[in-house]
Amino acid sequence: MYSIDRIKEDVNRIEAMFQVLGEFTDGRTFVVNDIPEDRRRNYFRGRWDWCSVDFTGASMNALCRRGLAEVVKTEDYIYERGGRKYVGTRALYRCTGIAPSEYRATLATLVGRAIRTA
């Protein structure tokens, strides 16, 4: 049952991530900072109520690993912190068009197949 609970939590988290993405699920490119900060803060509460999660580049990386988003390209940019300027690299993302409902259905099918072949 532990694994089933983790799978359910994963599906819930994916659906919460898509709510954060909002209008960016239409296929256009974006960076994480394009998403309004009020939607990125505390977007998900996991198994423990005291622990809330912010939407960051790691969240987008999780969507990419699951095939729901992809990195279109990376670019260098200049940012300022503490009065000093730095150069960093950021990724431009694009949603692949796969909806969370399709992810849920595919995951359910794969789990069933994995159990039958075990």
MDTraj code that builds the backbone (N, CA, C; nanometers):
import mdtraj as md
import numpy as np

residues = "MET TYR SER ILE ASP ARG ILE LYS GLU ASP VAL ASN ARG ILE GLU ALA MET PHE GLN VAL LEU GLY GLU PHE THR ASP GLY ARG THR PHE VAL VAL ASN ASP ILE PRO GLU ASP ARG ARG ARG ASN TYR PHE ARG GLY ARG TRP ASP TRP CYS SER VAL ASP PHE THR GLY ALA SER MET ASN ALA LEU CYS ARG ARG GLY LEU ALA GLU VAL VAL LYS THR GLU ASP TYR ILE TYR GLU ARG GLY GLY ARG LYS TYR VAL GLY THR ARG ALA LEU TYR ARG CYS THR GLY ILE ALA PRO SER GLU TYR ARG ALA THR LEU ALA THR LEU VAL GLY ARG ALA ILE ARG THR ALA".split()
xyz = np.array([
    [0.0813, -0.1204, 0.0000],
    [0.0000, 0.0000, 0.0000],
    [0.0853, 0.1263, 0.0000],
    [0.2069, 0.1142, 0.0523],
    [0.2944, 0.2309, 0.0559],
    [0.3167, 0.2853, -0.0845],
    [0.3420, 0.1973, -0.1794],
    [0.3672, 0.2414, -0.3167],
    [0.2435, 0.3044, -0.3783],
    [0.1274, 0.2503, -0.3515],
    [0.0028, 0.3066, -0.4045],
    [-0.0174, 0.4474, -0.3507],
    [0.0116, 0.4673, -0.2236],
    [-0.0009, 0.6019, -0.1650],
    [0.0955, 0.6996, -0.2302],
    [0.2178, 0.6553, -0.2585],
    [0.3151, 0.7432, -0.3243],
    [0.2728, 0.7756, -0.4672],
    [0.2141, 0.6784, -0.5375],
    [0.1662, 0.7028, -0.6740],
    [0.0514, 0.8030, -0.6716],
    [-0.0400, 0.7885, -0.5770],
    [-0.1513, 0.8829, -0.5660],
    [-0.1007, 1.0232, -0.5343],
    [-0.0014, 1.0322, -0.4473],
    [0.0557, 1.1628, -0.4152],
    [0.1259, 1.2230, -0.5369],
    [0.1928, 1.1406, -0.6155],
    [0.2594, 1.1878, -0.7367],
    [0.1571, 1.2443, -0.8351],
    [0.0464, 1.1756, -0.8545],
    [-0.0574, 1.2227, -0.9458],
    [-0.1168, 1.3540, -0.8951],
    [-0.1422, 1.3619, -0.7660],
    [-0.1953, 1.4868, -0.7086],
    [-0.0972, 1.6017, -0.7262],
    [0.0308, 1.5738, -0.7115],
    [0.1323, 1.6786, -0.7265],
    [0.1403, 1.7257, -0.8716],
    [0.1311, 1.6333, -0.9666],
    [0.1330, 1.6694, -1.1089],
    [0.0142, 1.7594, -1.1414],
    [-0.1039, 1.7260, -1.0893],
    [-0.2217, 1.8088, -1.1140],
    [-0.2045, 1.9474, -1.0514],
    [-0.1439, 1.9542, -0.9342],
    [-0.1181, 2.0834, -0.8702],
    [-0.0166, 2.1643, -0.9514],
    [0.0831, 2.0986, -1.0087],
    [0.1819, 2.1683, -1.0927],
    [0.1154, 2.2289, -1.2148],
    [0.0212, 2.1567, -1.2743],
    [-0.0469, 2.2096, -1.3917],
    [-0.1352, 2.3282, -1.3551],
    [-0.1897, 2.3307, -1.2346],
    [-0.2656, 2.4480, -1.1912],
    [-0.1741, 2.5683, -1.1774],
    [-0.0506, 2.5457, -1.1335],
    [0.0457, 2.6546, -1.1224],
    [0.0827, 2.7064, -1.2614],
    [0.1015, 2.6166, -1.3566],
    [0.1401, 2.6576, -1.4915],
    [0.0324, 2.7419, -1.5581],
    [-0.0928, 2.7102, -1.5338],
    [-0.2034, 2.7903, -1.5853],
    [-0.1991, 2.8088, -1.7356],
    [-0.1836, 2.9339, -1.7790],
    [-0.1901, 2.9673, -1.9217],
    [-0.0684, 2.9205, -2.0004],
    [0.0361, 2.8710, -1.9338],
    [0.1562, 2.8273, -2.0045],
    [0.1439, 2.6844, -2.0573],
    [0.0313, 2.6187, -2.0355],
    [0.0140, 2.4822, -2.0851],
    [-0.0267, 2.4792, -2.2317],
    [-0.0356, 2.5950, -2.2962],
    [-0.0807, 2.6005, -2.4356],
    [0.0297, 2.5737, -2.5373],
    [0.1507, 2.5488, -2.4944],
    [0.2582, 2.5137, -2.5866],
    [0.3594, 2.6235, -2.6121],
    [0.3402, 2.7423, -2.5579],
    [0.4404, 2.8479, -2.5793],
    [0.5554, 2.8322, -2.4799],
    [0.6686, 2.8902, -2.5128],
    [0.7865, 2.8755, -2.4274],
    [0.7810, 2.9755, -2.3118],
    [0.8424, 2.9369, -2.2010],
    [0.8434, 3.0210, -2.0823],
    [0.9582, 2.9800, -1.9916],
    [0.9934, 3.0667, -1.8994],
    [1.0868, 3.0343, -1.7916],
    [1.0065, 3.0325, -1.6621],
    [1.0598, 2.9712, -1.5606],
    [0.9860, 2.9574, -1.4346],
    [0.9499, 3.0939, -1.3773],
    [1.0365, 3.1929, -1.3931],
    [1.0089, 3.3255, -1.3379],
    [0.8967, 3.3987, -1.4101],
    [0.8524, 3.3495, -1.5275],
    [0.7369, 3.4084, -1.5947],
    [0.6071, 3.3783, -1.5211],
    [0.6043, 3.2724, -1.4432],
    [0.4858, 3.2354, -1.3671],
    [0.4751, 3.3305, -1.2482],
    [0.3580, 3.3884, -1.2240],
    [0.3436, 3.4812, -1.1103],
    [0.3838, 3.4150, -0.9779],
    [0.4531, 3.4916, -0.8959],
    [0.5080, 3.4365, -0.7720],
    [0.3995, 3.3903, -0.6754],
    [0.2848, 3.4550, -0.6750],
    [0.1791, 3.4129, -0.5824],
    [0.1270, 3.2729, -0.6160],
    [0.1365, 3.2310, -0.7420],
    [0.0972, 3.0943, -0.7777],
    [0.2078, 2.9941, -0.7475],
    [0.3332, 3.0392, -0.7496],
    [0.4453, 2.9483, -0.7254],
    [0.4659, 2.9168, -0.5784],
    [0.4245, 3.0042, -0.4899],
    [0.4472, 2.9852, -0.3465],
    [0.3459, 2.8882, -0.2870],
    [0.3964, 2.7903, -0.2114],
    [0.3135, 2.6966, -0.1361],
    [0.2043, 2.6329, -0.2214],
    [0.2416, 2.5831, -0.3384],
    [0.1413, 2.5297, -0.4299],
    [0.0932, 2.3902, -0.3909],
    [0.1661, 2.3199, -0.3047],
    [0.1304, 2.1814, -0.2722],
    [0.1652, 2.1507, -0.1278],
    [0.0761, 2.0771, -0.0642],
    [0.1026, 2.0248, 0.0701],
    [0.1053, 1.8732, 0.0604],
    [0.2148, 1.8154, 0.1014],
    [0.2339, 1.6711, 0.0888],
    [0.1713, 1.5937, 0.2024],
    [0.2369, 1.4861, 0.2388],
    [0.1848, 1.3982, 0.3440],
    [0.1782, 1.4691, 0.4781],
    [0.2660, 1.5639, 0.4989],
    [0.2690, 1.6341, 0.6263],
    [0.2172, 1.7750, 0.6042],
    [0.1195, 1.8166, 0.6801],
    [0.0583, 1.9481, 0.6610],
    [0.1548, 2.0628, 0.6868],
    [0.2538, 2.0436, 0.7710],
    [0.3454, 2.1525, 0.8035],
    [0.4447, 2.1781, 0.6906],
    [0.4516, 2.0880, 0.5947],
    [0.5495, 2.0992, 0.4862],
    [0.4800, 2.1409, 0.3571],
    [0.5018, 2.2646, 0.3141],
    [0.4470, 2.3094, 0.1861],
    [0.5612, 2.3217, 0.0860],
    [0.5277, 2.3130, -0.0418],
    [0.6282, 2.3074, -0.1473],
    [0.6114, 2.4272, -0.2394],
    [0.7225, 2.4896, -0.2768],
    [0.7216, 2.5978, -0.3749],
    [0.7514, 2.5407, -0.5133],
    [0.6965, 2.6041, -0.6157],
    [0.7203, 2.5634, -0.7535],
    [0.8501, 2.6284, -0.8005],
    [0.9495, 2.5467, -0.8357],
    [1.0807, 2.5964, -0.8775],
    [1.1249, 2.5240, -1.0046],
    [1.2485, 2.5431, -1.0408],
    [1.3053, 2.4710, -1.1542],
    [1.3052, 2.3201, -1.1318],
    [1.3157, 2.2773, -1.0077],
    [1.3099, 2.1338, -0.9776],
    [1.1723, 2.0771, -1.0123],
    [1.0682, 2.1570, -0.9927],
    [0.9333, 2.1135, -1.0294],
    [0.9227, 2.0959, -1.1805],
    [0.9796, 2.1887, -1.2552],
    [0.9780, 2.1769, -1.4005],
    [1.0612, 2.0575, -1.4455],
    [1.1696, 2.0311, -1.3765],
    [1.2517, 1.9149, -1.4071],
    [1.1713, 1.7863, -1.3860],
    [1.0890, 1.7827, -1.2825],
    [1.0043, 1.6664, -1.2571],
    [0.9029, 1.6478, -1.3700],
    [0.8461, 1.7574, -1.4189],
    [0.7528, 1.7486, -1.5314],
    [0.8239, 1.7000, -1.6576],
    [0.9480, 1.7424, -1.6766],
    [1.0258, 1.6979, -1.7931],
    [1.0564, 1.5482, -1.7837],
    [1.0922, 1.4999, -1.6659],
    [1.1210, 1.3574, -1.6488],
    [0.9990, 1.2712, -1.6779],
    [0.8801, 1.3247, -1.6539],
    [0.7568, 1.2502, -1.6781],
    [0.7020, 1.2701, -1.8190],
    [0.7673, 1.3519, -1.8995],
    [0.7269, 1.3714, -2.0374],
    [0.6161, 1.4737, -2.0566],
    [0.5839, 1.5507, -1.9541],
    [0.4771, 1.6493, -1.9630],
    [0.5270, 1.7860, -2.0072],
    [0.6570, 1.8068, -2.0011],
    [0.7192, 1.9324, -2.0456],
    [0.8550, 1.8975, -2.1042],
    [0.9130, 1.9931, -2.1750],
    [1.0447, 1.9714, -2.2322],
    [1.1236, 2.1010, -2.2293],
    [1.2559, 2.0865, -2.2265],
    [1.3445, 2.2019, -2.2331],
    [1.3654, 2.2339, -2.3802],
    [1.3260, 2.3548, -2.4204],
    [1.3404, 2.3964, -2.5590],
    [1.4834, 2.4407, -2.5848],
    [1.5363, 2.5238, -2.4951],
    [1.6759, 2.5672, -2.5055],
    [1.7176, 2.6268, -2.3721],
    [1.8468, 2.6499, -2.3581],
    [1.8987, 2.7186, -2.2403],
    [1.9606, 2.8488, -2.2861],
    [1.9600, 2.9457, -2.1971],
    [2.0171, 3.0758, -2.2308],
    [2.0872, 3.1338, -2.1093],
    [2.1863, 3.2168, -2.1349],
    [2.2550, 3.2877, -2.0276],
    [2.1766, 3.4146, -1.9952],
    [2.1788, 3.4529, -1.8689],
    [2.1132, 3.5763, -1.8283],
    [2.1907, 3.6393, -1.7134],
    [2.1687, 3.7670, -1.6946],
    [2.2369, 3.8422, -1.5893],
    [2.1366, 3.8705, -1.4786],
    [2.1763, 3.8416, -1.3548],
    [2.0904, 3.8727, -1.2414],
    [2.1724, 3.9439, -1.1352],
    [2.1028, 4.0151, -1.0493],
    [2.1687, 4.0943, -0.9457],
    [2.1276, 4.0427, -0.8096],
    [2.2267, 4.0247, -0.7226],
    [2.2003, 3.9792, -0.5865],
    [2.3000, 4.0476, -0.4937],
    [2.2489, 4.1150, -0.3956],
    [2.3351, 4.1813, -0.2993],
    [2.4196, 4.2921, -0.3597],
    [2.3678, 4.3600, -0.4606],
    [2.4402, 4.4694, -0.5223],
    [2.5454, 4.4267, -0.6235],
    [2.5608, 4.2971, -0.6448],
    [2.6576, 4.2468, -0.7427],
    [2.5841, 4.1780, -0.8562],
    [2.6423, 4.1826, -0.9740],
    [2.5825, 4.1181, -1.0903],
    [2.6495, 3.9836, -1.1158],
    [2.5676, 3.8872, -1.1543],
    [2.6156, 3.7524, -1.1836],
    [2.5570, 3.7067, -1.3165],
    [2.6216, 3.6088, -1.3755],
    [2.5713, 3.5478, -1.4985],
    [2.5284, 3.4054, -1.4653],
    [2.4091, 3.3697, -1.5074],
    [2.3576, 3.2362, -1.4833],
    [2.3015, 3.1771, -1.6114],
    [2.2615, 3.0532, -1.6037],
    [2.1994, 2.9852, -1.7172],
    [2.0609, 2.9409, -1.6746],
    [1.9618, 2.9656, -1.7593],
    [1.8257, 2.9221, -1.7294],
    [1.7691, 2.8480, -1.8497],
    [1.6721, 2.7634, -1.8219],
    [1.6104, 2.6824, -1.9263],
    [1.4777, 2.7441, -1.9689],
    [1.4491, 2.7342, -2.0964],
    [1.3189, 2.7712, -2.1505],
    [1.2406, 2.6420, -2.1711],
    [1.1194, 2.6376, -2.1163],
    [1.0382, 2.5169, -2.1177],
    [0.9186, 2.5334, -2.2104],
    [0.8620, 2.4190, -2.2469],
    [0.7389, 2.4145, -2.3235],
    [0.6635, 2.2896, -2.2810],
    [0.5341, 2.3028, -2.2574],
    [0.4528, 2.1858, -2.2245],
    [0.4301, 2.1042, -2.3510],
    [0.4293, 1.9730, -2.3371],
    [0.4192, 1.8849, -2.4532],
    [0.2764, 1.8632, -2.4993],
    [0.1788, 1.9067, -2.4239],
    [0.0396, 1.8891, -2.4623],
    [-0.0262, 1.7692, -2.3971],
    [0.0466, 1.6972, -2.3166],
    [-0.0103, 1.5833, -2.2446],
    [-0.0766, 1.6369, -2.1182],
    [-0.2025, 1.6038, -2.1008],
    [-0.2796, 1.6521, -1.9857],
    [-0.2564, 1.5604, -1.8657],
    [-0.2788, 1.6121, -1.7443],
    [-0.2651, 1.5274, -1.6255],
    [-0.3571, 1.4055, -1.6285],
    [-0.4733, 1.4165, -1.6908],
    [-0.5632, 1.3012, -1.6993],
    [-0.5013, 1.1901, -1.7847],
    [-0.4312, 1.2278, -1.8910],
    [-0.3625, 1.1284, -1.9740],
    [-0.2476, 1.0645, -1.8963],
    [-0.1772, 1.1445, -1.8177],
    [-0.0685, 1.0933, -1.7340],
    [-0.1236, 0.9912, -1.6347],
    [-0.2369, 1.0250, -1.5731],
    [-0.2997, 0.9362, -1.4756],
    [-0.3390, 0.8036, -1.5426],
    [-0.4011, 0.8098, -1.6603],
    [-0.4452, 0.6890, -1.7297],
    [-0.3259, 0.6027, -1.7713],
    [-0.2206, 0.6648, -1.8208],
    [-0.1015, 0.5907, -1.8614],
    [-0.0352, 0.5247, -1.7414],
    [-0.0252, 0.5965, -1.6323],
    [0.0350, 0.5415, -1.5111],
    [-0.0454, 0.4222, -1.4599],
    [-0.1777, 0.4324, -1.4621],
    [-0.2625, 0.3216, -1.4178],
    [-0.2435, 0.1988, -1.5067],
    [-0.2322, 0.2207, -1.6368],
    [-0.2107, 0.1099, -1.7296],
    [-0.0756, 0.0443, -1.7056],
    [0.0272, 0.1246, -1.6868],
    [0.1612, 0.0696, -1.6668],
    [0.1735, -0.0061, -1.5357],
    [0.1086, 0.0425, -1.4306],
    [0.1137, -0.0276, -1.3020],
    [0.0438, -0.1641, -1.3154],
    [-0.0696, -0.1637, -1.3840],
    [-0.1398, -0.2912, -1.4064],
    [-0.0558, -0.3909, -1.4855],
    [0.0104, -0.3431, -1.5899],
    [0.0977, -0.4300, -1.6694],
    [0.2158, -0.4812, -1.5876],
    [0.2721, -0.3944, -1.5044],
    [0.3863, -0.4353, -1.4223],
    [0.3463, -0.5428, -1.3221],
    [0.2261, -0.5332, -1.2685],
    [0.1807, -0.6349, -1.1725],
    [0.1562, -0.7677, -1.2431],
    [0.0978, -0.7623, -1.3622],
    [0.0689, -0.8858, -1.4364],
    [0.1957, -0.9563, -1.4805],
    [0.3014, -0.8836, -1.5075],
    [0.4247, -0.9459, -1.5557],
    [0.5212, -0.9815, -1.4436],
    [0.4865, -0.9493, -1.3213],
    [0.5772, -0.9772, -1.2081],
    [0.5845, -1.1234, -1.1768],
])
top = md.Topology()
chain = top.add_chain()
for i, resn in enumerate(residues, 1):
    res = top.add_residue(resn, chain, resSeq=i)
    for name in ("N", "CA", "C"):
        top.add_atom(name, md.element.get_by_symbol(name[0]), res)
traj = md.Trajectory(xyz[None], top)
